[in-house]
Amino acid sequence: MTKLNAKLDHEGLLYGVMIATYNGLNALNYRNQFSSIKEDDIISRIESANEDIEIEQFKLRNKENTNKPIHEMIKFTKENGADTIEDKI
């Protein structure tokens, strides 16, 4: 399950927080894909897969605790999240 809370300012800057929860097979796949990767490298992968996104904060819980779901929190900003012409988005 993924939740996204984002805002767009008058200059087209998009900022917000994404919270993802991985359970069961999704958690297993996440652990298999990222088990040997450091958090900084996970951040780099996310930023390179999403143009113009800058991750300001990243938290990952239960990556190694297989009895609990994985919780991933990403606080981000994206320049040019929308085009602005005069005062219209």
Buried (B, 14 or more C-beta within 10 A) or exposed (E): EEEEEEEBEEEBBBBBBBBBBBEEEBBEEBBEEBEEEEEEEBBEEBBEEEEEBEBEEBEBEBBEEEEEBBBBBBBBBBEEBEEBEEEEE
